[in-house]
Each structure stands twice: as C-alpha cells, then as structure tokens.
Amino acid sequence: MKSKSLAMVLFWASVIAVVLALLDAVSVGVWLSASTWLVTAAVLGIWAIFSDDKK
C-alpha cells in the first residue's frame, strides 16, 4: 500500500522516536531504552520510504 499521507505519518513517528531516544540518553525516563527507540525510528523510517507514493 503506497500513500503519501502514510509516508508522512511514518516519517514524523520516526522523528518522534529519535527525540525520545535523545531524551533517554540524557537520563529522562521514557518507556523504552534509547537503543530501542533508535531501532524503532529506523524501522519507521524505512517503512516511510517504501510506502511513499512517487508519481
């Protein structure tokens, strides 16, 4: 399923995951560890690339 809006949502979700990883790196307690947030950001970013509808 390719969609421009889905790609944008996934992109911004990956940006939020990176911010949460940075917060965890400076000892702010978030739900997951920093490395897990970075893996989540990478997966969401890859899905954003693949789901982008380029016309």
Chimera marker file (.cmm) of the C-alpha trace (Angstrom):
<marker_set name="trace">
<marker id="1" x="0.000" y="0.000" z="0.000" r="1" g="1" b="0" radius="0.5"/>
<marker id="2" x="1.586" y="3.224" z="-1.164" r="1" g="1" b="0" radius="0.5"/>
<marker id="3" x="0.326" y="6.514" z="0.196" r="1" g="1" b="0" radius="0.5"/>
<marker id="4" x="1.858" y="9.944" z="0.629" r="1" g="1" b="0" radius="0.5"/>
<marker id="5" x="-0.038" y="10.588" z="3.871" r="1" g="1" b="0" radius="0.5"/>
<marker id="6" x="1.014" y="7.241" z="5.371" r="1" g="1" b="0" radius="0.5"/>
<marker id="7" x="4.624" y="8.025" z="4.489" r="1" g="1" b="0" radius="0.5"/>
<marker id="8" x="4.394" y="11.403" z="6.227" r="1" g="1" b="0" radius="0.5"/>
<marker id="9" x="2.876" y="9.874" z="9.368" r="1" g="1" b="0" radius="0.5"/>
<marker id="10" x="5.607" y="7.231" z="9.479" r="1" g="1" b="0" radius="0.5"/>
<marker id="11" x="8.290" y="9.857" z="8.917" r="1" g="1" b="0" radius="0.5"/>
<marker id="12" x="7.064" y="12.030" z="11.782" r="1" g="1" b="0" radius="0.5"/>
<marker id="13" x="6.693" y="8.976" z="14.020" r="1" g="1" b="0" radius="0.5"/>
<marker id="14" x="10.345" y="8.159" z="13.345" r="1" g="1" b="0" radius="0.5"/>
<marker id="15" x="11.341" y="11.734" z="14.213" r="1" g="1" b="0" radius="0.5"/>
<marker id="16" x="9.417" y="11.467" z="17.489" r="1" g="1" b="0" radius="0.5"/>
<marker id="17" x="11.187" y="8.166" z="18.227" r="1" g="1" b="0" radius="0.5"/>
<marker id="18" x="14.566" y="9.853" z="17.722" r="1" g="1" b="0" radius="0.5"/>
<marker id="19" x="13.566" y="12.657" z="20.103" r="1" g="1" b="0" radius="0.5"/>
<marker id="20" x="12.531" y="10.073" z="22.701" r="1" g="1" b="0" radius="0.5"/>
<marker id="21" x="15.891" y="8.328" z="22.244" r="1" g="1" b="0" radius="0.5"/>
<marker id="22" x="17.676" y="11.618" z="22.841" r="1" g="1" b="0" radius="0.5"/>
<marker id="23" x="15.607" y="12.232" z="25.951" r="1" g="1" b="0" radius="0.5"/>
<marker id="24" x="16.501" y="8.786" z="27.271" r="1" g="1" b="0" radius="0.5"/>
<marker id="25" x="20.169" y="9.446" z="26.531" r="1" g="1" b="0" radius="0.5"/>
<marker id="26" x="20.129" y="12.438" z="28.898" r="1" g="1" b="0" radius="0.5"/>
<marker id="27" x="18.584" y="10.347" z="31.668" r="1" g="1" b="0" radius="0.5"/>
<marker id="28" x="14.942" y="11.349" z="31.267" r="1" g="1" b="0" radius="0.5"/>
<marker id="29" x="12.828" y="8.290" z="31.968" r="1" g="1" b="0" radius="0.5"/>
<marker id="30" x="10.864" y="7.211" z="28.909" r="1" g="1" b="0" radius="0.5"/>
<marker id="31" x="9.097" y="3.946" z="28.287" r="1" g="1" b="0" radius="0.5"/>
<marker id="32" x="11.854" y="2.183" z="26.266" r="1" g="1" b="0" radius="0.5"/>
<marker id="33" x="15.630" y="2.433" z="26.201" r="1" g="1" b="0" radius="0.5"/>
<marker id="34" x="17.435" y="4.767" z="23.800" r="1" g="1" b="0" radius="0.5"/>
<marker id="35" x="18.684" y="1.946" z="21.584" r="1" g="1" b="0" radius="0.5"/>
<marker id="36" x="15.172" y="0.536" z="21.256" r="1" g="1" b="0" radius="0.5"/>
<marker id="37" x="13.838" y="3.953" z="20.260" r="1" g="1" b="0" radius="0.5"/>
<marker id="38" x="16.547" y="4.224" z="17.608" r="1" g="1" b="0" radius="0.5"/>
<marker id="39" x="15.673" y="0.805" z="16.180" r="1" g="1" b="0" radius="0.5"/>
<marker id="40" x="12.015" y="1.854" z="16.135" r="1" g="1" b="0" radius="0.5"/>
<marker id="41" x="12.938" y="5.082" z="14.348" r="1" g="1" b="0" radius="0.5"/>
<marker id="42" x="14.945" y="3.168" z="11.751" r="1" g="1" b="0" radius="0.5"/>
<marker id="43" x="12.120" y="0.719" z="11.055" r="1" g="1" b="0" radius="0.5"/>
<marker id="44" x="9.555" y="3.515" z="10.777" r="1" g="1" b="0" radius="0.5"/>
<marker id="45" x="11.866" y="5.493" z="8.500" r="1" g="1" b="0" radius="0.5"/>
<marker id="46" x="12.378" y="2.527" z="6.194" r="1" g="1" b="0" radius="0.5"/>
<marker id="47" x="8.620" y="1.925" z="6.028" r="1" g="1" b="0" radius="0.5"/>
<marker id="48" x="8.132" y="5.624" z="5.262" r="1" g="1" b="0" radius="0.5"/>
<marker id="49" x="10.482" y="5.332" z="2.302" r="1" g="1" b="0" radius="0.5"/>
<marker id="50" x="8.818" y="2.200" z="0.955" r="1" g="1" b="0" radius="0.5"/>
<marker id="51" x="5.266" y="3.463" z="1.435" r="1" g="1" b="0" radius="0.5"/>
<marker id="52" x="5.893" y="6.798" z="-0.290" r="1" g="1" b="0" radius="0.5"/>
<marker id="53" x="3.863" y="7.171" z="-3.476" r="1" g="1" b="0" radius="0.5"/>
<marker id="54" x="6.095" y="8.866" z="-6.045" r="1" g="1" b="0" radius="0.5"/>
<marker id="55" x="4.309" y="9.909" z="-9.189" r="1" g="1" b="0" radius="0.5"/>
<link id1="1" id2="2" r="1" g="1" b="0" radius="0.2"/>
<link id1="2" id2="3" r="1" g="1" b="0" radius="0.2"/>
<link id1="3" id2="4" r="1" g="1" b="0" radius="0.2"/>
<link id1="4" id2="5" r="1" g="1" b="0" radius="0.2"/>
<link id1="5" id2="6" r="1" g="1" b="0" radius="0.2"/>
<link id1="6" id2="7" r="1" g="1" b="0" radius="0.2"/>
<link id1="7" id2="8" r="1" g="1" b="0" radius="0.2"/>
<link id1="8" id2="9" r="1" g="1" b="0" radius="0.2"/>
<link id1="9" id2="10" r="1" g="1" b="0" radius="0.2"/>
<link id1="10" id2="11" r="1" g="1" b="0" radius="0.2"/>
<link id1="11" id2="12" r="1" g="1" b="0" radius="0.2"/>
<link id1="12" id2="13" r="1" g="1" b="0" radius="0.2"/>
<link id1="13" id2="14" r="1" g="1" b="0" radius="0.2"/>
<link id1="14" id2="15" r="1" g="1" b="0" radius="0.2"/>
<link id1="15" id2="16" r="1" g="1" b="0" radius="0.2"/>
<link id1="16" id2="17" r="1" g="1" b="0" radius="0.2"/>
<link id1="17" id2="18" r="1" g="1" b="0" radius="0.2"/>
<link id1="18" id2="19" r="1" g="1" b="0" radius="0.2"/>
<link id1="19" id2="20" r="1" g="1" b="0" radius="0.2"/>
<link id1="20" id2="21" r="1" g="1" b="0" radius="0.2"/>
<link id1="21" id2="22" r="1" g="1" b="0" radius="0.2"/>
<link id1="22" id2="23" r="1" g="1" b="0" radius="0.2"/>
<link id1="23" id2="24" r="1" g="1" b="0" radius="0.2"/>
<link id1="24" id2="25" r="1" g="1" b="0" radius="0.2"/>
<link id1="25" id2="26" r="1" g="1" b="0" radius="0.2"/>
<link id1="26" id2="27" r="1" g="1" b="0" radius="0.2"/>
<link id1="27" id2="28" r="1" g="1" b="0" radius="0.2"/>
<link id1="28" id2="29" r="1" g="1" b="0" radius="0.2"/>
<link id1="29" id2="30" r="1" g="1" b="0" radius="0.2"/>
<link id1="30" id2="31" r="1" g="1" b="0" radius="0.2"/>
<link id1="31" id2="32" r="1" g="1" b="0" radius="0.2"/>
<link id1="32" id2="33" r="1" g="1" b="0" radius="0.2"/>
<link id1="33" id2="34" r="1" g="1" b="0" radius="0.2"/>
<link id1="34" id2="35" r="1" g="1" b="0" radius="0.2"/>
<link id1="35" id2="36" r="1" g="1" b="0" radius="0.2"/>
<link id1="36" id2="37" r="1" g="1" b="0" radius="0.2"/>
<link id1="37" id2="38" r="1" g="1" b="0" radius="0.2"/>
<link id1="38" id2="39" r="1" g="1" b="0" radius="0.2"/>
<link id1="39" id2="40" r="1" g="1" b="0" radius="0.2"/>
<link id1="40" id2="41" r="1" g="1" b="0" radius="0.2"/>
<link id1="41" id2="42" r="1" g="1" b="0" radius="0.2"/>
<link id1="42" id2="43" r="1" g="1" b="0" radius="0.2"/>
<link id1="43" id2="44" r="1" g="1" b="0" radius="0.2"/>
<link id1="44" id2="45" r="1" g="1" b="0" radius="0.2"/>
<link id1="45" id2="46" r="1" g="1" b="0" radius="0.2"/>
<link id1="46" id2="47" r="1" g="1" b="0" radius="0.2"/>
<link id1="47" id2="48" r="1" g="1" b="0" radius="0.2"/>
<link id1="48" id2="49" r="1" g="1" b="0" radius="0.2"/>
<link id1="49" id2="50" r="1" g="1" b="0" radius="0.2"/>
<link id1="50" id2="51" r="1" g="1" b="0" radius="0.2"/>
<link id1="51" id2="52" r="1" g="1" b="0" radius="0.2"/>
<link id1="52" id2="53" r="1" g="1" b="0" radius="0.2"/>
<link id1="53" id2="54" r="1" g="1" b="0" radius="0.2"/>
<link id1="54" id2="55" r="1" g="1" b="0" radius="0.2"/>
</marker_set>
